């Protein structure tokens, strides 16, 4: 296993064995011609105007790695590493079709490299060839892919698997990458023998799409034809954000029910359609915990399954805080960081299913301790205590009202009441979870014909002990009712109470039959989670109940932090703040104040030591080497998700 080095200013006639210019290579393609399984290539910052062609594959346990040295720790050259198809950006004409040709070589890793596309022949990263290769062990992490000139494929990264068989370990893995103009495209051909598990995943990525072509997608599977018997499956898209594009997920002719494909915890913003699948397809994509916003032509095409996927008017802000960046060269917000809407008790993302929770966001920041319990959980009646029943046999398919599928429903044409001709079901899919519940709402997805009729749905606690809400819906077509707040049970809300909720539904009046497809539950339950490719941090809210002085302070519910910009001079400086946390605060790590980016001085941290429900002043002292702007971070490190942390009276002296 050998370490090699590529730097601008190197020479391909060198041995490549050291970062010194007398040894480093000049081109990445030369390195790709020389390396063997187990070797690593460190690439110094710079613009590499070349086509890199992989000539050698790694093997399981001995990968070939190409690592962009953006920090300069290995080569001494810090900055972006760019492989581009352009020899001269001023000429408006690219010189090459692609920046990287994978050449069906497996067990190769690329990290921290920007690939810029070229002519219309191909996207920036391609994989050509007629072989049947699973691209096992092929990894792209923290890379950026930029579409070229009128690229016919509408993608920026192409894998060609063809008839490949299931890999022994993992297929291609795309992690924490950004795609500009088009996403990942996978070419597969008909397998006449058996279904294939591609074991391929795309995790914590962002697509900034456009409208170049109908196949422009976050993830696109191109198959041989609609008449195939067997096909590839086992694809996974997780924790991603798709901005624009056409069909965000395209897998039109999937017939693989053996290896289901999943899309989890992903935001789709302003696309034509979330998923395109032919009605003749028999394979499955399952969408769990996703958010479609501004979808032009429906959520799903074909046979895909929807679980816990909501449409939500989420504010997607702070993609670039231009004012801070322009004036200070630094911003308290990071690129693509969304903002939670604290006033609505909503966060960016749902993340209500524990089995789909990611471990890290696009920046590699951990979700642990801040993701669950979410501030808002969405669920539905699922008949987990007692399935939908129809005592008077007047309803058709009552089970269709208690599942995740909006396209199956129960219908009735007979007038009823809460004692006659009603449908009843017991139990919701609420999880066993800790966290204080502050509000529960419900809404109904139904239609009542053009007459119209009235569908009445009444929600109760367990054993019909208490009536919590009655929802009347009148609509000629299937639509959601308005959200209705459920009354608080006499014993208060618990997760067990939500899990045991019951309902009755009946046709109250009118001449037409009624259809009930879904009853959704929303639980507001404290601080929390965020999703998509970037973790939107928990932000502070106004505190008026327990300020230190005056009438206002700021508080966090659960873990979170907020930065303030503080001008400083080259003199001794003291920054103080009062902090307080309540008895629900969890974990041994107490709240902090951190002074950061101090000119000429290391970061300074002050940590609270006082007991719960006690105000304490904490202090940092420093002397900047020059005038400038530092930032002061106020941080709650609560691990319970319910602890209240208050900060007040921040002062600089």
SEVEXDO-739385 format. One record per residue (C-alpha): residue in three letters; y, z, x. Coordinates in steps of 0.001 Angstrom, whole numbers, padded with zeros to 6 digits, always signed. Each point is the difference from the previous one (the first is absolute). Last residue first. Layout:
residues N
alaYZX...
//
This chain:
residues 653
unk+045167+028863-016753unk-002146-002022-002379unk-001004+001331-003406unk-002771-000574-002552unk+000606+002423-002881unk-003170-000525-002055unk-003677-000929+000285unk-002658+000772-002628unk-003802-000376+000234unk-002132+000147-003163unk-003772-000079+000557unk-002001-002164-002375unk-001708-002600+002222unk-002076+002778+001571unk+000535-001088+003615unk+003690+000901+000358unk+001657-001325+003147unk+003549-000160-001350unk+002446-001631+002406unk+003739-000135+000502unk+000718-002647+002636unk+003330+000006+001826unk+001122-003285+001442unk+002183-000558+003035unk+003049-002214+000207unk+001991-000354+003195unk+002336+001499+002600unk-001634+000503+003354unk-002387+002286+001923unk-000693+002007-003133unk-000053+003810+000318unk-002671+001693-002119unk-000629+002953-002306unk-002382+000107-002981unk+000120+002619-002748unk-001981+001386-002954unk+001520+002111-002791unk-002559+001652-002257unk-000035+000424-003775unk-003059+001870-001266unk-002268-001122-002853unk-003003-000260+002332unk+000033+001883+003301unk+002278-000851+002929unk-001063-001921+003122unk+001867-003291-000474unk-000249-002607+002751unk+002842-001295+002207unk-000504-003224+001952unk+002116-001761+002669unk-000570-003604+001055unk+000675-000707+003665unk+003586-000388+001193unk+001931-002920+001505unk+001622-001038-003276unk-001801+001935-002766unk-002403-002338-001792unk-001557+002874-001961unk+000895+003507-001233unk-003010+001412-001862unk+000219+002601-002787unk-003330+001412-001102unk-001993+001332-002933unk-003186+002043+000643unk-003298-001271+001361unk-002602+002628-000990unk-001106-001795-003134unk+001101+000031-003630unk+003312+000735-001691unk-000773+001308-003499unk+001655+003336+000749unk+003432-001566+000441unk+001892-001434+002957unk+003473+000713+001400unk+002255-001577+002592unk+003573+000545+001187unk+001356-002491+002510unk+001603+000200+003427unk+001183-002501+002613unk+001649+001221+003200unk+001737-002298+002480unk+001149+000534+003588unk+002261-002940+000853unk-000482-003734+000557unk+000931-000828-003593unk-002194-000253-003098unk-000043-001956-003274unk-002832+001143-002327unk-002188-002432-001969unk-002256+001668-002572unk-003746-000484-000190unk-002338+000992-002835unk-003551+001322+000026unk-002997+000449-002251unk-002994+002173-000862unk-000284+001543-003452unk+002864+000334-002420unk+003044-000432+002209unk+003372+001616-000662unk+003721-000518+000411unk+002864+002423-000601unk+002585+000238-002749unk+002121+002649-001762unk+001730+001829+002866unk-001953+002020+002511unk-003702+000309+000753unk-000980-002115-003003unk-002802+001218-002285unk-000048-001820-003348unk+002339-002909+000762unk-002136-001997+002461unk+000699-003725+000155unk-002967-002070+001154unk-001423-000716+003443unk-002127-003052+000850unk-003788-000273+000205unk-000694-002855+002368unk-000751-003511-001102unk-003201-000786+001871unk-000043-003668+000860unk-002762-002514-000753unk-000284+000998-003609unk-000050+003610-000937unk+001790+003249-000482unk-001067+003384-001071unk+001516+003174-000780unk+001720+002654-001640unk-000856+001515-003319unk-002277-000876-002877unk+001357-002472-002505unk-003059-001165-001937unk-000131-003417-001689unk-002801-000863-002417unk-000955-003443-001261unk-001742-000905-003227unk-001599-003449+000086unk-001134-002893-002182unk+000628+000985-003628unk+000074-002895-002484unk+001103+000260-003628unk-001007-002157-002963unk+002693-001280-002332unk+001240+001097-003424unk+002048+003089+000737unk-000511+003745+000355unk-001381+002764+002221unk-002715-001809+001894unk-001694+002773+001945unk-000145+001647+003420unk-001217+003455+001040unk+000509+001417+003444unk-001374+002590+002386unk+001248+001653+003200unk-002632+001720+002191unk+001133-001392+003378unk+003619+000893-000777unk-000980+003598-000776unk-002061+000212+003198unk+003019-001223+001961unk+001956+002919-001415unk+002878+000037-002462unk+001075+003133-001837unk-002074+002454-002045unk+001808-000886-003238unk-000276-003708+000808unk+003222-001775+001051unk+000859-002738-002481unk-000796-003510+001184unk+002913-002231+000992unk-000292-003481-001538unk+000353-003149+002128unk+001006-003008-002069unk-002830-002111-001357unk-001641-002574+002225unk-000572-003481-001326unk-002830-002059-001537unk+001565-002261-002615unk+001333+000401-003567unk+001344+003448+000840unk+000280+003309-001862unk-001085+003120+001908unk+000182+003579-001201unk-000653+002721+002591unk-000711+003580-001094unk+000241+002775+002578unk-001431+003353+001140unk-002130+001154-002945unk-001829+003170+001022unk-003647+001083-000282unk-001503-003465-000458unk-003045+001274+001961unk+001932-000487+003262unk+003726-000675-000378unk+001163-002663-002400unk+001507-003506-000048unk+000663-001953-003178unk+000012-003799-000146unk+001377-001786-003051unk-000237-003787-000300unk+002454-001421-002516unk-000510-003370-001681unk+002254-003039+000239unk-000572-002373-001575unk+000036-001875+003348unk-002885+001949+001493unk-000282+003614+001113unk-000263-000255+003781unk-000829+002633+002600unk+000670+001542+003408unk+000877+003651-000699unk+002211+002384+001968unk-000359+003561+001272unk+002162+002607+001727unk-000713+003258+001834unk+002690+002135+001620unk+000492+002723+002624unk-003509+000284+001426unk-000197+002362+002974unk-002392-001081+002714unk-003709+000253+000630unk-002416-002769-000863unk-003251-000630-001828unk+000670-003586-001002unk+001175-001267-003411unk-002339-002723-001324unk+000586+000981-003623unk-002240+001775-002522unk-000967-000227-003643unk+000023-003031-002287unk+000553-000440-003724unk+000279-003005-002328unk+001210+000528-003554unk-001308-001220-003339unk+000653+003336-001747unk+001295+003447+001043unk+002973-000915+002198unk+000735-002887-002318unk-001363-003447-000822unk+000814-003497-001187unk-002723-002533+000734unk+000463-003017+002290unk-001029+001634+003281unk-000185-001230+003581unk-001090+001455+003367unk+000984-001666+003244unk-001073-001889+003096unk+002588-001967+001989unk+001852+003078+001255unk-003026+001016+002076unk+000208+003516+001399unk-002125+001515-002772unk+000326+002029-003179unk+001359-002365-002672unk-002854-002504+000409unk-002505+002784-000824unk+001091-000278-003663unk-001748-003407-000260unk+000864-000760-003682unk+001297+002918-002010unk-001004+000821-003580unk-003282+001805+000668unk+001098+003190-001789unk-000487+002382+002951unk+001315-002489+002627unk-000504+001470+003463unk+001664-000578+003377unk-001952+001758+002727unk-000149+003777+000259unk+001132+002006+003040unk+000585-002994+002314unk+001325-002107-002876unk+002227-001960+002371unk+003512+000830-001203unk+002403-001208+002671unk+001569+000828+003331unk+003310-000058+001840unk+001108+002726+002412unk+003672+000566+000852unk+001284+002253+002780unk-003169-000719+001893unk-002248+002842+001070unk-000580-001506+002431unk+001873-002087+002545unk+001973+002558+001971unk-002668+002088+001707unk-001693-002920+001731unk+001863-003298-000278unk+000011-000406+003758unk+002576-002205+001671unk-001513-003113+001612unk+003146-002022-000587unk-001597-002099-002746unk-001309+003131-001731unk-002846+002324+000861unk-003073+001624-001573unk-000208-002065-003168unk-001016+001557-003355unk-002508-002081-001944unk-002687+002613-000684unk+002588+002591-001047unk+001219-002159-002847unk+003577+000628-001156unk+001693-001880+002781unk+002911-001099-002165unk+002485-001773+002236unk+003665+000439+000777unk+000705+003329-001595unk+000920+001156-003457unk+001501+003222-001288unk+002641-002109-001740unk+002884+001713+001797unk-001913-000238+003294unk-000127-003771+000037unk-001770-000406+003333unk+001599-002370+002467unk-001865-002790+001794unk-000172-000325+003794unk-000164-003686+000864unk+001905+000538+003272unk+000434+003669+000780unk+002574+002302-001523unk+002097+002664+001798unk+001708-002917+001739unk+000900-000677+003627unk+002401-002304+001828unk+002818+002250-001209unk+002423-002251-001841unk-002047-003125-000653unk-003324+001788-000460unk+001481+002571-002356unk+001695-002631-002150unk-002910-002452+000085unk-002677+002332-001351unk-002802-002537+000033unk-002739-000150-002590unk+001741+003071-001404unk-001130-000528-003585unk-002940-000860-002209unk+000812+001842-003233unk-003138+000206-002122unk-000074-001439-003517unk-003766+000553-000441unk-002889-002114-001222unk-003126+002068+000395unk-003454-000354+001502unk-002364+002910-000593unk-003015-002322+000007unk+000172-003750-000651unk-003089-002209+000241unk+000105-003679+000996unk-001631-002609-002250unk+002540-002809-000186unk+003744+000194+000596unk+001675+003360+000469unk+003480+001391-000414unk+001795-002539-002125unk+002158-002964+000817unk+003279+001104+001584unk-000851+003305+001667unk+003239+001974+000386unk-001653+003198+001192unk-003770+000470+000339unk-001094+003445+001223unk-003552+000684+001197unk-002224+003075-000385unk-003269-001944-000143unk-000474-003766-000324unk-003675-001019-000036unk-000922-003540+001041unk-003296-001173-001424unk-002258-003006+000070unk-000890-001988-003112unk+002542-002803+000329unk+000169-002437-002907unk+003309+001466-001208unk+001404-000953+003389unk+001611+002776+002032unk+003674+000261+000859unk+001332+003484+000672unk+003435+001620-000024unk+001787-002947-001593unk+003290-001798+000602unk+001290+002558+002491unk+003010+002260-000252unk-001379+003234+001478unk-003670+000874+000386unk-000531+003549+001289unk-003442+001034+001265unk-002025+003201-000393unk-003384-001698+000040unk-001211-003602-000212unk-003781-000161+000008unk-002708-002628+000459unk-003499+000588-001424unk-003047-000874+002100unk-002952-000650-002335unk+002168-001533-002721unk+000801-003013+002192unk+001032-002962-002134unk+003548-000453+001329unk+001539-003290-001125unk+003727+000734-000070unk+000554+002521+002720unk+003778+000164+000283unk+001752+003374+000348unk+003810-000139-000131unk-000040-003205-002043unk+003442-001396+000840unk+001961+001716+002766unk+002663+002623-000445unk-000162+003455+001551unk-003590+001190+000451unk-000352+003598+001166unk-003331+001280+001318unk-001941+003268-000267unk-003408-001687-000090unk-001373-003538-000291unk-003805-000056+000272unk-002394-002965+000128unk-003723+000639-000595unk-000733-003407-001434unk-001198-003353+001310unk-001773-002397-002346unk-003237-000995-001654unk-000852-002545-002691unk+002902-002405+000594unk+001270-002200-002825unk+003683+000894+000241unk+000422-001541+003445unk+000126+000711+003747unk+002099+003144+000029unk+003501+000829+001204unk+000637+003753-000063unk+003681+000969+000050unk+001525+003397+000808unk+003760+000662-000137unk+000358-003381-001640unk+001636-003411+000248unk-002471-002304-001760unk+002487-001398-002523unk+002360-001107+002738unk+003289+000679+001759unk+001221+002749-002305unk+000636+002807+002433unk-001886+002957+001328unk+000862+003145+001901unk-003535+001349+000252unk-000424+003571+001215unk-003142+001638+001400unk-001541+003464-000326unk-003630-001192+000128unk-001595-003449-000226unk-003786+000242+000048unk-003049-002172+000669unk-003588+001175-000457unk-000917-003662-000733unk-002996+001020-002143unk-001861-003270-000600unk-001901-001036-003156unk-003322-001725+000561unk-001715-003306+000795unk+002160-002990-000942unk+003171+001351+001594unk+002988-002012-001095unk+002893-000199+002433unk+002558+002560+001127unk+003571-000416+001235unk+002058+003196+000144unk+003801-000117-000310unk+002246+002903+000997unk+003688+000161-000943unk+002907-002371-000448unk+003739-000246+000648unk+000343+003071+002208unk-003101+002137+000520unk+000332+003539+001367unk-002986+001858+001450unk-001138+003622-000317unk-003719-000860+000279unk-001891-003284-000364unk-003758+000491+000511unk-002356-002996+000285unk-003688+000764-000698unk-001534+003357+000708unk-003328+001122+001516unk-003151-002091-000450unk+001941-002899-001491unk-001265-001525-003285unk-000843-003670+000500unk+002419-002863+000627unk-000018-003132-002139unk+003644-000901+000850unk+001747+003000+001588unk+003270-001729+000911unk+002768+002577+000385unk+003626-001049-000473unk+003179+001989+000675unk+003470-001212-001055unk-000852-001520-003365unk+001587-002634-002254unk-002580-002520+001296unk+002401-002944+000147unk+002439+001747+002294unk+003425-001373-000748unk+001168+000994+003499unk-001665+003198+001184unk-000828+003304-001658unk+000666+003255+001850unk-002873+002405+000812unk+000813+003500+001244unk-002578+002246+001684unk-000504+003736-000353unk-003801-000426+000164unk-002085-003179+000014unk-003754+000548+000376unk-003037-002282+000386unk-003173+002124+000208unk-002114-002530-001868unk+001598-003390-000534unk-002873-000692-002432unk-000833-003277+001765unk-001575-003056-001641unk+001192-002739+002322unk+002112-002951-001148unk+003064+000725+002108unk+003536+001197-000412unk+001508+003473-000002unk+003753+000103-000319unk+002949+002240+000858unk+003516-001447-000325unk-000800-002022-003143unk-001353-003546+000324unk+000803-003708+000073unk+003495+000277-001452unk+001555+000710+003378unk+000651+003413+001495unk-000786+003602-000767unk+001360+003173+001623unk-002443+002746+001092unk+001359+003476+000789unk-002316+002265+002027unk-000597+003754-000283unk-003822-000069+000074unk-002623-002740+000277unk-003730+000792+000148unk-002914-002403+000650unk-003589+000751-001035unk-000713-003554-001205unk+001131-003434+001195unk+000204-002595-002761unk+002602-002041+001922unk+002588+002740-000534unk+002766-002545+000616unk+003316+001813+000524unk+003574-001333-000103unk-000627-002961-002288unk+001072-003588-000668unk+001976-000462+003190unk+003441-001252+001068unk+002058+001198-002948unk+002992-002021-001118unk+003418+001302-001021unk+001254-000666+003565unk+001939+003266+000382unk-003172+002091-000003unk-001181-001601+003246unk-003631+000101+001093unk-001202+001120-003415unk-003631+000821-000825unk+000631+003661+000736unk-001767+002993+001518unk+002376+002961-000083unk-000362+003401+001698unk+002858+002239-001060unk+001630+002368+002475unk-000770+001964+003144unk-000989-001688+003270unk-001313+002625+002466unk-003505-001459-000337unk-002053+002921-001324unk+002539+002393-001549unk+002404-002804-000918unk+000295+001355-003538unk-000797-003335-001676unk-003076-000604+002192unk-001711-002495-002306unk-003738+000625+000320unk-002632-002749+000228unk-003452+001609-000222unk-003457-001504+000633unk-002562+002290-001613unk-003040+001498+001655unk-001861+002183-002554unk-001123-003031-002004unk+000661-003076+002099unk+003156-001762+001131unk+000555-003679-000475unk+001245-002496+002579unk+002180-003107-000161unk+002752+001324-002240unk+002829-002521-000094unk+003596+001159+000492unk+002526-002700-000841unk+003167+000513+002028unk+003633+001032-000016unk-000339+003672+000962unk+003194+001890-000850unk+000288+003317+001812unk-001341+003516+000329unk-003014+000580+002255unk-003552-000761-001092unk-002798+002428+000936unk-003387-001767+000026unk-003192+002015-000486unk-003533-001010+001030unk-003213+001171-001708unk-001471-003471-000486unk+001459-002477+002491unk+003534-001148+000754unk+000840-003183+001917unk+001015-002669-002526unk+001738+002483-002318unk+002014+001242+003007unk+001153-003554+000681unk+000984-000275-003658unk+002106+003146+000318unk+002186-001667+002616unk+001776+001214+003155unk-002686+002058+001705unk+000816+003235+001831unk-000798+000471+003723unk+003233-000601+001972unk+001931+000935-003114unk-001441+003523+000214unk-001877+000895-003176unk-003309-000112+001834unk-003328-001839-000186unk+001287-003376-001180unk-001469-001735+003107unk+003024-002252+000542unk-000017-003784-000453unk+001031+000449-003606unk+003330+001314+001265unk+002109+002929-001225unk+003677-000181-000921unk-000634+000707-003656unk-002887+002395+000200unk-003776-000024-000581unk-002226+002805+001294unk-003776+000433+000265unk-002204+003086-000285unk-003694-000563+000728unk-003148+001246-001720
//
